[in-house]
Amino acid sequence: MTKFYNKDVNDGSTPEKANTLKNIEEIQNKGPINITGQQLHFGPFVMWSKLKTGDISELIKRGKKAKKSANSRLAGQLKKQFLFEKDDENWFWKDIFQPYFQAYRQLHCQYHGTPNLPVAYKSLELWINYMKAGEFNPPHTHTGDLTFVIFLETPKDIEKEIKNFEGTGPRPGQLLFEYGEQSTRPWNKHGNLITPSAGDFLIFPTLLKHWVCPFKSKGTRVSVSGNILYAYANEIEYPKDYL
């Protein structure tokens, strides 16, 4: 039986490490291991997809009509956040969001190993954000069951700003997701960092904590967000706590 000395594996001066590496090399040289297994999926499921170019342009156009401030109901430290007009909101939910919701449901159920039973949604609100230099979104969650963000435009110079960033933390303008416990070793990935580009469309559970770092580049990052509730069919018997 192969013996591993994990306590010494980081110490290059010990003979135990040399023996351990030798044993690992011997195992690897034997070829593929014929053992099957399953992966347990748990934690939040986030779908990252792309919006079509034509839909991006249409959202930007309709977003310019939005004049009612959403600042009092949002966490963002942004001056310009506006609720869409009702007809534009109805257009979005019907013509844009529906297929992405169905795709999310299918992948969500595959990820968690749950049956993909018929589930609709009820829209709550839809707003557009105009983020400029120095503005940011602090760590926060949303109301409802699912939320999303679609990035429509990003400042031209932000890639250069990110490249020149010298810190150890998240980079300028990045979107961060945080979930679970931190660990000193990578057995648990505590979060995810995303550098948004135009068309990025992310759907995720509303209680997944997320935030957006400020940037210094000139220009405006334009994004659209919204929240929804699941709607269940009365004639179907769903498992307990089904989502």
Stockholm file with secondary structure:
# STOCKHOLM 1.0

chainA/1-243         MTKFYNKDVNDGSTPEKANTLKNIEEIQNKGPINITGQQLHFGPFVMWSKLKTGDISELIKRGKKAKKSANSRLAGQLKKQFLFEKDDENWFWKDIFQPYFQAYRQLHCQYHGTPNLPVAYKSLELWINYMKAGEFNPPHTHTGDLTFVIFLETPKDIEKEIKNFEGTGPRPGQLLFEYGEQSTRPWNKHGNLITPSAGDFLIFPTLLKHWVCPFKSKGTRVSVSGNILYAYANEIEYPKDYL
#=GR chainA/1-243 SS CCCCCGGGTTCTTCHHHHHHHHHHHHHHHTCCCCCCCCCCCCSCCCEEEECCHHHHHHHHHHHTTCCEECGGGCCCBCSEEEECCHHHHHHIIIIIIHHHHHHHHHHHHHHHTCCCCCEEEEEEEEEEEEECTTCBEEEECCSSSEEEEEEEECCTTHHHHHHHCCCSSCCTTCEEEECSCCCSSTTSCCEEEECCCTTEEEEEETTSEEEECCCCSSSCEEEEEEEEEEEECTTSCCCTTCC
#=GC SS_cons         CCCCCGGGTTCTTCHHHHHHHHHHHHHHHTCCCCCCCCCCCCSCCCEEEECCHHHHHHHHHHHTTCCEECGGGCCCBCSEEEECCHHHHHHIIIIIIHHHHHHHHHHHHHHHTCCCCCEEEEEEEEEEEEECTTCBEEEECCSSSEEEEEEEECCTTHHHHHHHCCCSSCCTTCEEEECSCCCSSTTSCCEEEECCCTTEEEEEETTSEEEECCCCSSSCEEEEEEEEEEEECTTSCCCTTCC
//
